[in-house]
Amino acid sequence: MFRHTLIAAGLVAVAGSTLAQGYPNKVIRLQVPFAPGGTTDIIARVIAEPLGKALGQTVLIENKAGGGGVVGANETAKAAPDGYSLGMATVSTTAANPAINPKMPYNAMTDFTPIINIAATPNVIAVHPGFPAKDHKGFLAELKKNPGKYSYSSSGTGGIGHLQMELYKNLSGTYITHIPYRGAGPALNDTVAGQVPMTFDNLPSALPFIQSNRLVPIVVAAPQRLAQLPQVPTFKEVGLEPVNRMAYYGIYGPKGMPRDIVDKINAGVRKALEDPAVRKRIEDTGSIIIANTPEQFGEQIKAEFEVYKKVVDSAKLKLD
């Protein structure tokens, strides 16, 4: 029995190695679990072409929005673990949503193969220029004076924008109505149009609107003030340090991917990030290049989930 088990394990290892030797020999799908225009989509499109060149095959972006990223992430989790169906891993899909949603269709800790964290990005509360306040002190005063008057947009229910804004509300003693969208792109468009007065978003997708004066930044989640927004305080500076968490944007695949294929993709992303032009496109958004190992990324995912689970439990947060 023991000998048969060893033989079977050996055959699996050989099969995986053979698969990896020919990888990739067709188009690779990289799924973005949100609508176009958000930070996940931006980072994916920056990395896709140079990753394809590094691997010798086209990397095709597919947007699959819904459920605060859950719909697309679930499709990645259920795909064949052959390296041709990958997904963009975000805090929303691996930590925030799993921490608050008791009916997740996948297990974020066991149903994926972490490959690499590409970058960490700041988050920002930004308001429409017509909002009565232009800084955090005035913003907080306005919310406290008018509980329930205002609403905010996010990339979806259970996503990082939703969870962090709910934490902000809990800690600041304010009440704002949540308006979930199918991604940051549609949420930003409606905020810029004035249909929603404010948004909680990742900085890369919000920054162009801020730079063109179509949104006003109020407070950011970052280790320190950002070169792009030197006048905007961090959540830590305004006394709300638990909200001061950056987001990650990485690549993962379904569980059970052969290690050789995981290593090829990891090396391909690292090679892509050696190009100064690629790095600059990511860093210009206020993001920080990470490019770590599969093990390190797996530990980051686990740690972030535990943080958000504590946030949900201590603040007694529930889905809308």
Buried (B, 14 or more C-beta within 10 A) or exposed (E): EEEEEEEEEEEEEEEBEEBBEEBBEEEBBBBBBBBBBBBBBBBBBBBBBBBBBBBEBBBEBBBBBBBBBBBBBBBBBEBEBBBBBBBBBBBBBBBBBBBBBEEBBBEBBEBBBBBBBBBBBBBBBBBBEEBEBEBBEEBBEBBEEEEEEBBBBBBBBBBBBBBBBBBBBBBBEBEBEBBBBBBBBBBBBBBBEEEBBBBBBBBBBBBEBBEEEBBBBBBBBBEEBBEBBEEBBBBBBBEBEBBBBBBBBBBBBBEEBBEBBBBBBBEBBBBBBEEEEBBEBBBEBBBBBBBBBBEBBBEBBBEBBEBBBEBBEEBEBEBE
